[in-house]
Amino acid sequence: MSASAAFQVLIVGGGINGAGVARDLALRGVRVALVEKGEFGTGTTWASSGMIHGGLRYLQMDPEVTQHSCADSGAIQRIAPHLIFRIPFLMPVFPEDPIGPELVEVGLEMYDRFQPLKNGRPHTRLTREQALRLEPALSPRIDCAFSLDEWGVDAPRLVALNALDAAERGAEVHTHTEVRELLREGGSGRVRGARVRDRLSGEERNIEAEITLNCTGPWASQLAALAGAELRLRPAKGIHLVFERRVSDVAIYARGIDGRDMFTFPHEQNSMAGTTDDDFYGDLDRLEVTEDEVRYVLEAMDRSIPGIRRHRVIHTLAGVRPTLYGFGLYEDELSRDYAVIDHGTRQGVPGFWSLAGGKLAAYRLMAEDASDRICAALGVEEVCRTADTPLPGGDEWPDVGALARRFRTDWPAILRVAFRHGSRAARVLAARPRPHVVCACEPVTDAELAHVARSEGLGKLTDCSARVRLGVGACQGAACAGAAAEVVGEALGWSAERAAAEVAEFAGERWRALRPALAGSQLAAAEVHRAVHRGARPWSAPPPGTVSRP
Ligand SMILES: Cc1cc2nc3c(=O)[nH]c(=O)nc-3n(C[C@H](O)[C@H](O)[C@H](O)COP(=O)(O)OP(=O)(O)OC[C@H]3O[C@@H](n4cnc5c(N)ncnc54)[C@H](O)[C@@H]3O)c2cc1C
């Protein structure tokens, strides 16, 4: 190995897996760099259901995946207690269901054995009347229902916290930085880092490292090909619908026309419904949600929640699961297991490794496994500390009442800051003398925006959706993007033109997320509003990623 490499490990891909490994290695004192071509966590991780569960669906075929996901969920709850929330589920049983209540209960009894690992309660069988009293949104056609207990997390924020912690412990982390080419040694073909391009400035440079780790999720086969290695995945697209408000108090299982299990669940300030799971061979950088997919999800939900179509869908999410390759199986039957691959021993490409597959719920454990193996290859003896070392803000829940009094700001806004920043909430709020709410839907304060711009390496206004949930609520940025650009622009020294272009790009991104959920007169009205709004602006939207620095 080259003793002169600037870094011991270069990680490509700042989704949950790349950020998780960066933190693990940084905690062990390894010199590590992490590059992400967009904003942290905006690949598959952003599009996930954000559940740190065992996955009832995998219990039958993949009990080990259920076991390690439940165990890791317990660890994530320990290190980021501020960022998680309980999601109680109801699973209705209908008279026509092929699997009756007795059999359903056998499955749930098996799942109960794993519940203590993730601080979950055992299931309960409810009569029709009890279930309807508990959740009036449920269909009155049910025979009975079962309760089960799951947990959710703000997934992109979990990525940001891992990356932030890695940086605070010495890692070099860069967003909007894309690997275009891998550096190879002439004779041996060893990969010794990568040539990267800063997508905001256009500047290119080399990052040298002894080991380059591919954590690019569904893009992993493409990056492996740059190294002359092969990594076979079975990528599968999944979508979610996001509703303006909570559709139900608890999460509700539903069944698609093809029998697939889906659910509607309360998530942060909204409800989400999903998901689909279809083999995907398209362009990973241009994922579109189709009207068909929207109708498929609504159709499934309608059976369990007959009033669901009365609720407004405010945006859609699409992502591609980096599922490990399997032939001859339906998408749902594919294993959710993961693989750590040393392409040197497997394919004669030394210096190049991949971490692929898996689940958000088991990210920390996957990162530990990958880091153990990489450390063994590097001769590093430090052991993993991520299971018990709190993520930034995870050491203590702040006194929200005292913060509200000190900063003279409303409780809901303070609570959201506490949720995202935990014990660091006071430091975040102190970024402005008198914090006020910029995005009312979420709500997001100017202090939080100024803080993440100055202290968390924010690159663009669009980054704020994943970083602090700006513009993902009912107004989809219409009411807050301009004001937010002022705050972020002031912190980062943007010119007026740059701020205007950022707002235009933000609006374009939100429109692409909303457009598939609209039809008929709703679509016509939205297009008229959009045209009027655009006509009133003194700029036109540049294509994403082309905004130049002032
Ligand atoms: C619809 C859906 C729902 C899901 N729900 C759940 C759930 O509830 N619970 C659960 O446990 N799991 C869930 N999953 C699975 C989970 O989301 C994934 O396992 C996980 O997010 C994968 O993370 P990753 O870091 O491997 O990939 P990603 O999050 O995709 O990260 C890869 C990153 O690499 C970057 N990248 C790619 N190429 C380059 C390059 N050349 N240079 C620099 N950067 C690059 C990308 O921009 C991206 O950000 C779900 C998945 C889907 C699709």
The ligand as an SDF file (V2000), in Angstrom:
LIG
                    3D

 53 58  0  0  0  0  0  0  0  0999 V2000
  -39.0490    3.0060   -0.9810 C   0  0  0  0  0  0  0  0  0  0  0  0
  -38.0410    2.5190    0.0030 C   0  0  0  0  0  0  0  0  0  0  0  0
  -38.3910    2.3660    1.3430 C   0  0  0  0  0  0  0  0  0  0  0  0
  -37.4560    1.9060    2.2650 C   0  0  0  0  0  0  0  0  0  0  0  0
  -37.8070    1.8510    3.5710 N   0  0  0  0  0  0  0  0  0  0  0  0
  -36.9200    1.3970    4.4880 C   0  0  0  0  0  0  0  0  0  0  0  0
  -37.2690    1.3870    5.8750 C   0  0  0  0  0  0  0  0  0  0  0  0
  -38.3330    1.8520    6.2800 O   0  0  0  0  0  0  0  0  0  0  0  0
  -36.3610    0.8710    6.7420 N   0  0  0  0  0  0  0  0  0  0  0  0
  -35.1550    0.3830    6.3320 C   0  0  0  0  0  0  0  0  0  0  0  0
  -34.4140   -0.1090    7.1840 O   0  0  0  0  0  0  0  0  0  0  0  0
  -34.7720    0.4500    5.0270 N   0  0  0  0  0  0  0  0  0  0  0  0
  -35.6220    0.9520    4.1090 C   0  0  0  0  0  0  0  0  0  0  0  0
  -35.2510    1.0340    2.7830 N   0  0  0  0  0  0  0  0  0  0  0  0
  -33.8790    0.6580    2.4220 C   0  0  0  0  0  0  0  0  0  0  0  0
  -32.8870    1.7790    2.7600 C   0  0  0  0  0  0  0  0  0  0  0  0
  -33.4240    3.0130    2.3730 O   0  0  0  0  0  0  0  0  0  0  0  0
  -31.5660    1.5530    2.0560 C   0  0  0  0  0  0  0  0  0  0  0  0
  -31.0610    0.2890    2.4000 O   0  0  0  0  0  0  0  0  0  0  0  0
  -30.5120    2.6020    2.4310 C   0  0  0  0  0  0  0  0  0  0  0  0
  -31.0460    3.8910    2.4420 O   0  0  0  0  0  0  0  0  0  0  0  0
  -29.3600    2.5360    1.4440 C   0  0  0  0  0  0  0  0  0  0  0  0
  -28.4030    3.4980    1.8150 O   0  0  0  0  0  0  0  0  0  0  0  0
  -27.0730    3.7020    0.9570 P   0  0  0  0  0  0  0  0  0  0  0  0
  -26.2090    4.6160    1.7370 O   0  0  0  0  0  0  0  0  0  0  0  0
  -26.5020    2.3650    0.6060 O   0  0  0  0  0  0  0  0  0  0  0  0
  -27.5660    4.3360   -0.4100 O   0  0  0  0  0  0  0  0  0  0  0  0
  -27.9990    5.8430   -0.7710 P   0  0  0  0  0  0  0  0  0  0  0  0
  -28.8100    6.4470    0.3030 O   0  0  0  0  0  0  0  0  0  0  0  0
  -28.5720    5.8080   -2.1330 O   0  0  0  0  0  0  0  0  0  0  0  0
  -26.6140    6.6200   -0.7950 O   0  0  0  0  0  0  0  0  0  0  0  0
  -25.6960    6.4800   -1.8780 C   0  0  0  0  0  0  0  0  0  0  0  0
  -25.1590    7.8630   -2.1770 C   0  0  0  0  0  0  0  0  0  0  0  0
  -24.0840    7.7620   -3.1140 O   0  0  0  0  0  0  0  0  0  0  0  0
  -24.0550    8.9660   -3.8560 C   0  0  0  0  0  0  0  0  0  0  0  0
  -23.2620    8.7410   -5.0760 N   0  0  0  0  0  0  0  0  0  0  0  0
  -23.5530    7.9160   -6.1140 C   0  0  0  0  0  0  0  0  0  0  0  0
  -22.5740    7.9630   -7.0460 N   0  0  0  0  0  0  0  0  0  0  0  0
  -21.6380    8.8280   -6.5840 C   0  0  0  0  0  0  0  0  0  0  0  0
  -20.4040    9.2980   -7.1000 C   0  0  0  0  0  0  0  0  0  0  0  0
  -19.9200    8.8930   -8.2860 N   0  0  0  0  0  0  0  0  0  0  0  0
  -19.6870   10.2250   -6.3940 N   0  0  0  0  0  0  0  0  0  0  0  0
  -20.1430   10.6560   -5.1850 C   0  0  0  0  0  0  0  0  0  0  0  0
  -21.3210   10.2380   -4.6410 N   0  0  0  0  0  0  0  0  0  0  0  0
  -22.0580    9.3350   -5.3320 C   0  0  0  0  0  0  0  0  0  0  0  0
  -25.5260    9.2350   -4.1340 C   0  0  0  0  0  0  0  0  0  0  0  0
  -25.7570   10.5880   -4.4320 O   0  0  0  0  0  0  0  0  0  0  0  0
  -26.1850    8.7920   -2.8130 C   0  0  0  0  0  0  0  0  0  0  0  0
  -26.4520    9.8660   -1.9380 O   0  0  0  0  0  0  0  0  0  0  0  0
  -36.1480    1.5400    1.8340 C   0  0  0  0  0  0  0  0  0  0  0  0
  -35.7870    1.7000    0.5010 C   0  0  0  0  0  0  0  0  0  0  0  0
  -36.7190    2.2040   -0.4120 C   0  0  0  0  0  0  0  0  0  0  0  0
  -36.3270    2.4130   -1.8400 C   0  0  0  0  0  0  0  0  0  0  0  0
  1  2  1  0
  2  3  1  0
  2 52  2  0
  3  4  2  0
  4  5  1  0
  4 50  1  0
  5  6  2  0
  6  7  1  0
  6 13  1  0
  7  8  2  0
  7  9  1  0
  9 10  1  0
 10 11  2  0
 10 12  1  0
 12 13  2  0
 13 14  1  0
 14 15  1  0
 14 50  1  0
 15 16  1  0
 16 17  1  0
 16 18  1  0
 18 19  1  0
 18 20  1  0
 20 21  1  0
 20 22  1  0
 22 23  1  0
 23 24  1  0
 24 25  2  0
 24 26  1  0
 24 27  1  0
 27 28  1  0
 28 29  2  0
 28 30  1  0
 28 31  1  0
 31 32  1  0
 32 33  1  0
 33 34  1  0
 33 48  1  0
 34 35  1  0
 35 36  1  0
 35 46  1  0
 36 37  1  0
 36 45  1  0
 37 38  2  0
 38 39  1  0
 39 40  1  0
 39 45  2  0
 40 41  1  0
 40 42  2  0
 42 43  1  0
 43 44  2  0
 44 45  1  0
 46 47  1  0
 46 48  1  0
 48 49  1  0
 50 51  2  0
 51 52  1  0
 52 53  1  0
M  END
$$$$
